[in-house]
């Protein structure tokens, strides 16, 4: 059986379900999908794919690849992780087809000349490039476009059962002592680029609960939340049932900057999204202004758009339906997998690897 090895940073909880989907789909085509990493988050979802955990050192990773002898290697490593270079050059020297998977550049420093020079070198020597969305094509030189494939970054909801919104709303209200009628939700690691402060000033004296979920909140942010009666900080939540209930109970989802995969979760639960225009993560490609949410220019417009939509049930219902439709089409996990499968098929055609076994 052909062996595909993903060499990755730490495998976080949401990636386990994605890679399980990849494993199942690749296996149906006679391909074994495995992951080499320095750590994997211990959560309820357990990997069906083979995961190999090694110390984060160049020698350990290269030695593993030498012994494992994969037919292709997908790299999901940052430039800051120096082991990426020995892994890449070992693969090149030993004619192991190499796939670069990422954004094309560092999106937080898009104009950094040295980093971009290194990224262009990685693009050139890789046998194929897999990007999060087509938006990142602009970071790839045109001569490398023929070997670029798009794997829309998303989450796997294929085995998630439907939930009752009213029941989840009642649960969330009781669980977190929420009194307000509607919930506006922020979920994610609290970093400066997510601009939580832009929300902490909105919805005051309104029948709206601003609920913040995630680690790394700063003391001054917590002080603001504790002073405002309709603000709630509930900490980091990794329990699937509880986080699904919170999303399903919410009416809007908002991270003003760098919205990330929380957008995908919101859309799956038919929750429209509002964010600010400007530097954002690739997932912003799913947000169609005025259709499944809003992209606004100023923080106060977040409140304005949400209040207007909540006052117009027909408008809100349309946006909620479109959010769910996005999750089931362009943001579906099958789209992400197809991008990776197309990448491997391209490598087959270029490197004469074994062709697809249909079984």
C-alpha positions as CSV (number, residue, x, y, z in Angstrom):
1,X,0.0,0.0,0.0
2,X,1.2,3.5,-0.9
3,X,2.3,5.5,2.2
4,X,1.7,9.3,2.6
5,X,3.3,10.9,5.6
6,X,2.2,14.3,6.9
7,X,5.1,15.9,8.9
8,X,3.3,18.3,11.3
9,X,3.5,20.7,14.1
10,X,1.6,19.7,17.3
11,X,-1.7,18.0,16.3
12,X,-4.4,20.0,18.0
13,X,-7.8,18.6,18.9
14,X,-9.7,19.8,15.8
15,X,-7.1,18.3,13.5
16,X,-7.6,14.8,14.8
17,X,-11.1,14.6,13.3
18,X,-9.9,16.1,10.0
19,X,-7.0,13.6,9.8
20,X,-9.4,10.7,10.7
21,X,-11.5,11.7,7.7
22,X,-8.4,11.9,5.5
23,X,-7.3,8.4,6.7
24,X,-10.7,6.9,5.8
25,X,-10.9,8.5,2.4
26,X,-7.3,7.7,1.4
27,X,-7.6,4.1,2.7
28,X,-10.6,3.6,0.3
29,X,-8.1,4.5,-2.5
30,X,-5.4,2.1,-1.4
31,X,-3.3,4.9,0.3
32,X,-2.1,4.8,3.9
33,X,-2.2,8.2,5.6
34,X,0.0,8.7,8.7
35,X,1.2,11.7,10.7
36,X,4.6,12.4,12.2
37,X,4.6,15.1,14.9
38,X,6.3,16.1,18.2
39,X,3.0,16.0,20.2
40,X,-0.8,15.4,19.9
41,X,-3.5,16.9,22.0
42,X,-5.1,14.3,24.3
43,X,-8.9,14.8,23.8
44,X,-12.0,12.6,23.5
45,X,-11.6,12.1,19.7
46,X,-8.9,9.5,19.2
47,X,-6.8,9.1,16.0
48,X,-7.7,6.3,13.6
49,X,-4.8,7.3,11.5
50,X,-1.3,6.2,12.5
51,X,0.4,8.9,14.5
52,X,4.1,8.8,15.3
53,X,5.4,11.1,18.0
54,X,9.1,11.9,18.0
55,X,11.1,14.5,19.9
56,X,11.2,17.8,17.9
57,X,14.6,17.4,16.5
58,X,15.9,17.3,12.9
59,X,17.7,14.0,13.5
60,X,14.7,12.2,15.0
61,X,12.4,13.3,12.2
62,X,14.9,12.5,9.4
63,X,15.7,9.1,11.0
64,X,12.0,8.3,11.2
65,X,11.5,9.1,7.5
66,X,14.5,7.1,6.5
67,X,13.1,4.0,8.3
68,X,9.4,4.6,7.4
69,X,10.2,5.1,3.7
70,X,7.0,7.0,2.7
71,X,6.0,7.4,-1.0
72,X,5.4,11.1,-0.4
73,X,5.8,13.7,2.4
74,X,3.5,16.6,3.1
75,X,5.1,19.3,5.3
76,X,3.0,21.3,7.7
77,X,5.8,23.1,9.6
78,X,6.6,26.7,10.2
79,X,9.8,28.4,9.3
80,X,10.5,28.9,13.0
81,X,10.7,25.1,13.4
82,X,14.2,24.5,12.1
83,X,13.7,20.8,11.5
84,X,11.7,21.7,8.4
85,X,14.9,22.2,6.4
86,X,16.6,18.9,7.1
87,X,13.3,17.1,6.4
88,X,12.9,18.9,3.1
89,X,16.4,18.4,1.9
90,X,16.5,14.7,3.0
91,X,13.3,14.2,0.9
92,X,14.8,16.0,-2.1
93,X,18.1,14.1,-2.0
94,X,16.3,10.8,-1.7
95,X,13.7,11.5,-4.4
96,X,10.8,11.4,-2.0
97,X,8.0,13.6,-3.5
98,X,7.5,16.7,-1.3
99,X,4.3,18.7,-0.8
100,X,4.4,22.2,0.8
101,X,1.1,22.8,2.7
102,X,0.3,26.2,4.1
103,X,-0.6,29.8,3.4
104,X,2.3,30.4,1.0
105,X,3.8,33.0,3.3
106,X,3.5,34.1,6.9
107,X,0.2,36.1,6.8
108,X,1.1,38.1,9.9
109,X,4.3,39.4,8.1
110,X,3.3,39.4,4.5
111,X,6.0,41.9,3.4
112,X,9.0,40.4,5.2
113,X,11.7,40.2,2.5
114,X,13.8,37.5,4.1
115,X,10.9,35.2,5.1
116,X,9.3,35.6,1.7
117,X,12.6,34.7,0.0
118,X,12.7,31.5,2.0
119,X,9.1,30.7,1.2
120,X,9.7,31.2,-2.5
121,X,12.6,28.7,-2.2
122,X,10.4,26.2,-0.5
123,X,7.7,26.7,-3.3
124,X,10.3,26.1,-6.0
125,X,11.8,22.9,-4.6
126,X,8.5,21.4,-3.6
127,X,7.0,18.9,-6.0
128,X,3.5,20.3,-5.2
129,X,1.9,23.1,-3.2
130,X,-1.3,22.8,-1.3
131,X,-2.9,26.1,-0.2
132,X,-5.7,26.9,2.3
133,X,-7.7,28.9,-0.3
134,X,-7.3,30.4,-3.7
135,X,-6.7,33.8,-2.0
136,X,-3.1,32.7,-1.3
137,X,-2.3,32.2,-5.0
138,X,-1.1,35.7,-5.1
139,X,1.8,34.7,-2.9
140,X,3.0,32.0,-5.3
141,X,5.0,32.9,-8.4
142,X,3.2,32.2,-11.6
143,X,5.7,29.7,-12.8
144,X,4.7,27.5,-9.8
145,X,1.0,27.8,-10.3
146,X,0.7,24.6,-12.3
147,X,1.7,22.6,-9.2
148,X,-0.7,24.4,-6.8
149,X,-3.8,22.8,-5.4
150,X,-6.5,24.2,-3.1
151,X,-7.6,22.4,0.0
152,X,-10.2,24.7,1.5
153,X,-9.3,24.8,5.2
154,X,-12.3,23.6,7.3
155,X,-13.4,21.2,10.0
156,X,-15.0,17.8,9.9
157,X,-18.6,17.8,11.0
158,X,-19.6,14.7,9.0
159,X,-20.4,12.6,12.1
160,X,-22.1,15.4,14.2
161,X,-25.7,14.8,15.0
162,X,-28.3,17.5,14.7
163,X,-29.2,19.3,17.9
164,X,-32.3,21.2,19.2
165,X,-31.6,24.9,19.4
166,X,-34.1,25.7,22.1
167,X,-32.8,22.9,24.3
168,X,-29.2,24.0,23.9
169,X,-30.2,27.6,24.6
170,X,-31.9,26.5,27.8
171,X,-28.8,24.4,28.8
172,X,-26.4,27.3,28.1
173,X,-28.4,29.8,30.0
174,X,-28.6,27.6,33.0
175,X,-25.0,26.4,32.8
176,X,-23.5,29.9,32.7
177,X,-26.3,31.9,34.4
178,X,-27.1,33.9,31.3
179,X,-30.2,36.1,31.6
180,X,-30.3,37.7,28.2
181,X,-32.5,36.6,25.3
182,X,-29.8,36.5,22.5
183,X,-26.1,35.4,22.5
184,X,-23.3,36.9,20.5
185,X,-20.4,34.4,20.7
186,X,-16.6,34.8,20.6
187,X,-14.7,31.5,20.6
188,X,-10.9,31.2,20.2
189,X,-7.5,31.7,21.9
190,X,-7.6,35.3,22.9
191,X,-4.7,37.0,21.0
192,X,-4.2,40.7,20.0
193,X,-4.9,40.0,16.4
194,X,-8.4,38.7,17.2
195,X,-9.3,42.2,18.6
196,X,-11.5,41.2,21.5
197,X,-11.3,44.7,22.8
198,X,-13.4,45.8,19.8
199,X,-16.3,43.8,21.2
200,X,-15.8,44.9,24.8
201,X,-17.8,48.1,24.5
202,X,-20.7,46.9,22.4
203,X,-24.1,45.6,23.3
204,X,-24.1,47.3,26.7
205,X,-27.6,47.7,28.2
206,X,-29.0,45.4,25.4
207,X,-30.8,42.1,25.8
208,X,-27.7,40.4,24.4
209,X,-25.2,38.2,26.2
210,X,-21.6,38.6,24.9
211,X,-20.1,35.2,25.6
212,X,-16.3,34.8,25.4
213,X,-14.8,31.3,25.2
214,X,-11.1,30.5,25.0
215,X,-7.8,30.5,26.8
216,X,-5.2,33.3,27.2
217,X,-7.6,36.1,28.2
218,X,-5.7,39.2,29.6
219,X,-6.4,40.6,33.1
220,X,-7.6,43.9,31.8
221,X,-10.1,42.2,29.4
222,X,-11.4,40.0,32.3
223,X,-11.9,43.1,34.4
224,X,-14.1,44.7,31.7
225,X,-16.1,41.5,31.4
226,X,-16.6,41.3,35.2
227,X,-17.9,44.9,35.3
228,X,-20.5,44.5,32.6
229,X,-23.6,42.5,33.6
230,X,-24.3,41.0,30.1
231,X,-20.7,40.0,29.4
232,X,-19.7,36.4,30.2
233,X,-16.2,34.8,30.2
234,X,-16.6,31.0,30.5
235,X,-12.9,29.9,30.0
236,X,-11.5,27.4,27.5
237,X,-13.9,24.6,26.6
238,X,-12.7,21.4,24.9
239,X,-15.7,19.2,25.6
240,X,-17.4,18.6,22.2
241,X,-20.9,18.4,23.5
242,X,-20.6,21.6,25.5
243,X,-19.0,23.7,22.7
244,X,-21.5,22.4,20.2
245,X,-24.3,23.5,22.5
246,X,-22.8,27.0,22.9
247,X,-22.5,27.5,19.1
248,X,-26.0,26.1,18.5
249,X,-27.5,28.4,21.2
250,X,-25.9,31.5,19.8
251,X,-27.5,34.0,17.3
252,X,-24.4,35.5,16.0
253,X,-20.7,34.8,16.0
254,X,-18.1,37.5,16.0
255,X,-14.3,37.7,16.2
256,X,-13.4,41.2,14.8
257,X,-9.9,40.1,13.5
258,X,-8.3,36.8,12.4
259,X,-11.5,34.9,12.7
260,X,-10.2,31.4,12.0
261,X,-12.1,28.2,12.0
262,X,-14.6,29.5,14.5
263,X,-16.4,30.8,11.4
264,X,-16.8,27.3,10.1
265,X,-18.2,26.1,13.4
266,X,-20.7,28.9,13.4
267,X,-21.8,28.3,9.9
268,X,-22.3,24.6,10.6
269,X,-24.7,25.5,13.4
270,X,-26.6,28.0,11.1
271,X,-25.1,31.0,13.0
272,X,-24.3,34.1,10.9
273,X,-20.9,35.8,11.4
274,X,-19.8,39.4,11.7
275,X,-16.2,40.6,11.5
276,X,-14.1,43.6,10.6
277,X,-12.6,44.2,7.2
278,X,-8.8,44.1,7.1
279,X,-6.1,41.5,7.8
280,X,-7.8,38.2,8.4
281,X,-7.3,34.4,8.1
282,X,-8.0,32.4,4.9
283,X,-11.4,31.3,6.3
284,X,-12.7,34.7,5.5
285,X,-13.3,33.4,2.0
286,X,-16.4,31.7,3.2
287,X,-18.0,34.9,4.5
288,X,-20.3,36.5,1.9
289,X,-21.1,40.0,3.1
290,X,-24.9,40.5,3.5
291,X,-25.6,36.8,2.7
292,X,-24.3,34.7,5.6
293,X,-23.0,37.5,7.7
294,X,-21.3,40.9,7.5
295,X,-17.8,42.3,7.0
296,X,-17.9,45.9,8.4
297,X,-15.4,48.8,8.6
298,X,-15.8,49.9,12.2
299,X,-16.5,48.1,15.5
300,X,-19.7,49.9,16.2
301,X,-21.1,48.6,13.0
302,X,-20.8,45.0,14.4
303,X,-23.5,46.0,17.0
304,X,-25.5,47.9,14.4
305,X,-25.7,45.0,11.9
306,X,-26.5,42.4,14.6
307,X,-29.3,44.5,16.1
308,X,-30.8,45.2,12.7
309,X,-30.8,41.5,11.8
310,X,-32.3,40.4,15.1
311,X,-35.1,42.9,14.6
312,X,-35.9,41.4,11.1
313,X,-36.7,37.8,11.5
314,X,-37.0,37.2,7.7
315,X,-33.5,38.7,7.1
316,X,-32.0,36.7,10.0
317,X,-33.6,33.5,8.9
318,X,-32.2,33.9,5.4
319,X,-28.7,34.6,6.7
320,X,-28.9,31.5,9.0
321,X,-29.9,29.3,6.1
322,X,-27.1,30.6,3.9
323,X,-24.6,30.0,6.7
324,X,-25.6,26.4,6.9
325,X,-25.5,26.1,3.1
326,X,-21.9,27.4,3.1
327,X,-20.9,24.8,5.6
328,X,-22.5,22.0,3.5
329,X,-20.9,23.1,0.2
330,X,-17.7,25.1,-0.2
331,X,-16.7,24.6,3.4
332,X,-17.4,20.9,3.6
333,X,-14.6,18.6,4.7
334,X,-14.8,16.7,1.4
335,X,-13.6,19.8,-0.4
336,X,-10.5,19.9,1.8
337,X,-9.8,16.3,1.3
338,X,-10.3,16.6,-2.5
339,X,-7.5,19.2,-2.6
340,X,-5.1,16.8,-0.9
341,X,-6.2,13.9,-3.1
342,X,-5.7,16.0,-6.3
343,X,-2.2,16.9,-5.0
344,X,-1.3,13.3,-4.6
345,X,-2.7,12.4,-8.0
346,X,-0.5,15.2,-9.5
347,X,2.5,13.7,-7.8
348,X,1.5,10.3,-9.3
349,X,1.5,11.8,-12.7
350,X,4.8,13.6,-12.2
351,X,6.8,11.0,-10.2
352,X,5.3,7.8,-11.5
353,X,4.0,6.7,-8.1
354,X,1.5,3.8,-8.0
355,X,-1.8,4.8,-9.5
356,X,-5.1,4.8,-7.6
357,X,-6.4,1.5,-6.5
358,X,-10.1,1.7,-6.7
359,X,-10.8,-1.6,-4.7
